[in-house]
Amino acid sequence: MTDLLTLSGVHTHIGRYHILHGVDFAIPEGQTTMLLGRNGAGKTTTLRTIMGLWPASAGSITLAGQRIEKIATPEIARLGVGYVPESMAVFSDLTVKENLVLAARDGAPDTARLEWIFGFFPALKKFWLSRAGALSGGQKQMLSIARAIVEPRQLLLIDEPTKGLAPAIIGALIDCFAELKRRGATILLVEQNFHAAREIGDAVLVMDNGAIVHRGGMADLANDIPLQERLLGLSLEAHQ
Amino acid sequence: MMLLSGDPPRSRLLSVLLIAIVLGLALAPLLFPGAKALNVATKICIFAALVASYDLLLGYTGTVSFAHTMFYGIGSYAIAIALYSLGPSWSAIAIGLVIGLPLAALLALAIGLFSLRVEAIFFAMITLAVASAFLVLASQLSWLTGGEDGRSFQLPELLRPGTVFVKNFFGVPLNGRTLTYYIIFIGCAAMILGLLRVVNSPFGRVLQAVRENRFRAEALGYRTVFHLTYANVLAALVAASAGALNAMALRYAGPDTSLSFAIMLDILLMVVIGGMGTIYGAIIGAAIFILAQNYLQALMGLASNAAAEAGLPLLPGLLHPDRWLLWLGLLFIASVYFFPTGIVGRLRQTAHHATTR
């Protein structure tokens, strides 16, 4: 299996703070890789660095054989990287439709693909012409994910999609990710909810203090309670 | 609906207000034949277009620019200098436009590419600096601009008040001045409808996305600096065209009528009073502001006299015409306080609540 995305020795500074201290990992094509770790470990910074929103101060990032660490964010997006930021990031002044048309970038989104998305998130069809700002938290999260997948992307970066959502909505999200995986998508997913992570992840990366401290199969970590406790500490107990 | 680019006023009261203003302006030469009334109507048309172009920047992209009067001034001076030096001909007007509009666009492009990629406050400061420099330049280059005195000029024969087409049209003469007014009215209406089309196009949606969160728009693959620069150039072109029309209306261009920062403040007030990010707000804001500016004093004189005759204490003094600026200020404070989203925003909210209740 080839690696779609490779980070090697990536350092990121935000102002005078040194956040990432040499992050190394590879994301195999067609797999869902979970990025776990406690708050402040550098997970969001890793995604933002890949996306070019915070420039890497050292190291290399390679996407499908192309170096992207010096490329501007819009160009990285145009290479086929979909990004779902945390905190239900929709354009609240625009309608659901306008949000998705904007994400499709070149004209109207494909109807069959839209119907496929509505299959997971029927609320988006119902509120098609409503302002995104008027949606509930869960609906906003659905729209945010729909925006990233409205066109096929070669890589999806998703930041804590289940944060603050009701269990029923988390179920719909997990179904959606499972289907994306079945269709061959490559996903890098930051998740605090170990229960959700266990259901969708193939591989797992654990971060601490701005570096990867563990890499392996999701099943291995799920079956190894002492390892979980050592890596993720008490925070994961609360989610189970 | 086609004409409005699928973006109707969305409030019955707002529609009525807009129709009243547009009809009033369209029939102004017949309804209000006096010279002052026609000047006020002309100013409303020109400022509606100018403020709408500023709304494209402030309301739709969230960019604060202080250089808008500079572009307005470039349009004014281009027409004035061309007609002054080449004589009153249509080709002089064309040459003025051919030089003035691209100059405004190029300057906007340069400012945009140079400073729109950084923080908004930096862009605001750059525009302030460039506009100040331009103001000084216009008053220093007297051989070209006429310095502080500006440039007076004559319009082509057809547009002069002396050219009478119909002596008595329902009691009103139709002359070159009427024709000038209608050129301005149609020009400004076309620009406003054009801007409405732009903000409702896919390009306009990207601008709104950038206003809300620039990084998110970039993460979707939009090169936001180019979108912001296009918007800046487009706004500059409309402002310069409005400036050209203003020069034609006044037959004069000078620092006070086309470049001063007082005009910039007026534009800001009109866009805020009317409602940012609506385009329609520009029409409402310009109409209310300019009517108040021109008629509040006379109105207060009437009220003050009436109060004095009725023997009321204090009121005659308070309403004395000399205090009109105080009342104008209070009106603005009240309108911003009670309509934080502008008059258009407020009317749309009310209409929305009425339909969803």
Chai-1 contact restraints between the chains, C-beta under 6 A:
chainA,res_idxA,chainB,res_idxB,connection_type,confidence,min_distance_angstrom,max_distance_angstrom,comment,restraint_id
A,M51,B,A219,contact,1.0,0.0,6.0,A-B,restraint_1
A,L53,B,F215,contact,1.0,0.0,6.0,A-B,restraint_2
A,T73,B,E218,contact,1.0,0.0,6.0,A-B,restraint_3
A,T73,B,A219,contact,1.0,0.0,6.0,A-B,restraint_4
A,P74,B,E218,contact,1.0,0.0,6.0,A-B,restraint_5
A,P74,B,G221,contact,1.0,0.0,6.0,A-B,restraint_6
A,P74,B,Y222,contact,1.0,0.0,6.0,A-B,restraint_7
A,P74,B,R223,contact,1.0,0.0,6.0,A-B,restraint_8
A,A77,B,A219,contact,1.0,0.0,6.0,A-B,restraint_9
A,A77,B,L220,contact,1.0,0.0,6.0,A-B,restraint_10
A,A77,B,G221,contact,1.0,0.0,6.0,A-B,restraint_11
A,R78,B,G221,contact,1.0,0.0,6.0,A-B,restraint_12
A,Y83,B,A219,contact,1.0,0.0,6.0,A-B,restraint_13
A,A89,B,R216,contact,1.0,0.0,6.0,A-B,restraint_14
A,F91,B,A209,contact,1.0,0.0,6.0,A-B,restraint_15
A,F91,B,E212,contact,1.0,0.0,6.0,A-B,restraint_16
A,D93,B,Q208,contact,1.0,0.0,6.0,A-B,restraint_17
A,D93,B,E212,contact,1.0,0.0,6.0,A-B,restraint_18
A,E98,B,R205,contact,1.0,0.0,6.0,A-B,restraint_19
A,L102,B,R205,contact,1.0,0.0,6.0,A-B,restraint_20
A,L102,B,A209,contact,1.0,0.0,6.0,A-B,restraint_21
A,A103,B,L220,contact,1.0,0.0,6.0,A-B,restraint_22
A,R105,B,G221,contact,1.0,0.0,6.0,A-B,restraint_23
